[in-house]
Amino acid sequence: MFNELKKVMLAGVGAVATTYEKANEIVNEMVEKGKITVDEGKELSEELMRDFKGKASTTTNKVMDKIDDMMPLTKQELNTELQDKDIPTRIEFDSLKDRVEYLENKLSEIMGKVDLQNIDENKEQQ
């Protein structure tokens, strides 16, 4: 997938470069036909080059930022994210699960004893 994104980015840069070349050809033709002076042509070419470099750099940076955002997390980054969100680890979860089971068993024992005591008390009252 990243190769495809790189190809799209390079195609975009290539399109901009082609546009720059065509614009530069037009400037040169205008200089040859005398519609603009040589100095104006040079200045216009330099301005086109600055604009091209600026846009190509901006576009490249945006695409690279998007690619970086899409990169999968490392195990360490994932652990950090989970800790930041206060999500228990598997070990912590299993420990809590064991404690709940233990407490449920104790509660069942206590409830069983209470039930037995109630049965014994009811028998004594009769």
Residue pairs with C-beta under 8 A, 6 or more apart in sequence:
1 70
2 67
2 70
5 63
5 66
5 67
8 63
9 59
9 60
9 63
12 59
13 56
13 59
13 60
16 52
16 55
16 56
16 59
17 52
17 56
19 52
20 48
20 49
20 52
23 48
24 45
24 48
27 36
27 41
27 44
27 45
27 48
28 41
30 36
30 41
31 37
31 38
31 40
31 41
36 44
73 81
82 89
88 96
